[in-house]
């Protein structure tokens, strides 16, 4: 009769040495970065800094809640959502044509295996345009447009349109090229135009992912709209900046709560849309 061997569960994680090694390696890599950025979070716990923090937070109460102020906040909140929505819509106007030119799978000459010289350099030029657009932050674009068109939401809309146009164009191209391209190539080989190949080949198989990413970018644009207000682009951010300069802590706290609720609502809405599309 053979003996039964009792196997005991290990008393320690068998992979602990590898985890410790990678944690130490990460610390070695991140330490110079912390030194370069003068990252010293412990200064927040110094008595003088804690005193200033308490004084600042104490000005948040009581919250501003008079009817005139709340009406102004509601108007600026709506203007912030409108700025983000208009900016993303213009970004689509920028991104979609550039994407159609940039996507290799829609190139007829590339069907033979090597793209012709003219389409190749055109595609490279479009790629550099997208790189320039998304490399310049929307805050910088807003500063430029505030000088050109003056203070107000127009500068914010244009800033979001350019930066997000570059982002959407890049990601749209990656989504379209990473999906199934067999139907698109078949349509092109049988004489279809590039637009027909796009609408009947590429778009149906990638519509859900494209829409999901667009909704996510709209959610991000709402956050950006508030930040752009600090440089004079209008909306809730500009009113928040004005209240901070006037040391109206109650107004600042009320607007922060509204902003948190706005972002939470946008996040919930975008999650519902992505779930429905998925």
Buried (B, 14 or more C-beta within 10 A) or exposed (E): EEEEEEEEEEEEEEEEEEEEEEEEEEEEEEEEEEEEEEEEEEEEEEEEEEEEEEEEEEEBEEBBEEEEBEEBBEEBBEBBBBBBBBBBEBBBEBBBEBBBBBBBBBBBEBEEEEBEEEBBEBBEEBBEBBEEBBEBEBBBBBBBBBEEBEEBBBBBBBBBBBBBBBBBBBBBBEBBBEBEBEBBBEBBEEEBEBEEBBEEBBEEBBEEBBBBBBBBBBBBBBBBBBBBBBBBBBBBBBBBBBBBEEEBBBBBBBBBEBBEEBBEEBBEEBEEBBEEEE
